[in-house]
Amino acid sequence: MTFAASPASAHTLREAVRSAQGCGWSNGSYTVLLRHDLWDDLNNMPLGEVYVLWSGTYQENCVVTLRVARADGVASHTEAVLERQGRTTVRDEGNYAHYAAASGYAADTCIKWTGSIEAIYGGGVYGTTTTEWRYCD
């Protein structure tokens, strides 16, 4: 599943969580399971943060790749992928200026994720990904 470009007003994790183009969790209640910084080594600057979230209310996980610092507001390839064991993979990727988010029902299943951002001054794509199923409980 791919969503339209992220709204210009979403600059925070909380806004990405609540937005219909983000996780779509209008009540805004969630738990941060993991946070990973994306750092552009070549240009020595932060690009973003990847969050793996859980909402008990919606019984969903959401992966948010949030652009930060000088990368926030500058569009380049941004990706969030949520793999759910035994279910369809959810993917949001595009030329986004603020974030990408992928959410889906994940109760009683394991997940994997990927979050990445293309460097804004050249130098490739920086990201994080899992190769093993996690959060299976």
Stockholm file with secondary structure:
# STOCKHOLM 1.0

chainA/1-137         MTFAASPASAHTLREAVRSAQGCGWSNGSYTVLLRHDLWDDLNNMPLGEVYVLWSGTYQENCVVTLRVARADGVASHTEAVLERQGRTTVRDEGNYAHYAAASGYAADTCIKWTGSIEAIYGGGVYGTTTTEWRYCD
#=GR chainA/1-137 SS CCCCCCCTTCCSHHHHHHSTTTTCCTTCCCEEEEEEEEEETTTTEEEEEEEEEEETTTTEEEEEEEECGGGTTSCEEEEEEEEETTSCCEEEEEEESSEEEEEEECTTSCEEEEEEEECTTSSCEEEEECSSCBCCC
#=GC SS_cons         CCCCCCCTTCCSHHHHHHSTTTTCCTTCCCEEEEEEEEEETTTTEEEEEEEEEEETTTTEEEEEEEECGGGTTSCEEEEEEEEETTSCCEEEEEEESSEEEEEEECTTSCEEEEEEEECTTSSCEEEEECSSCBCCC
//
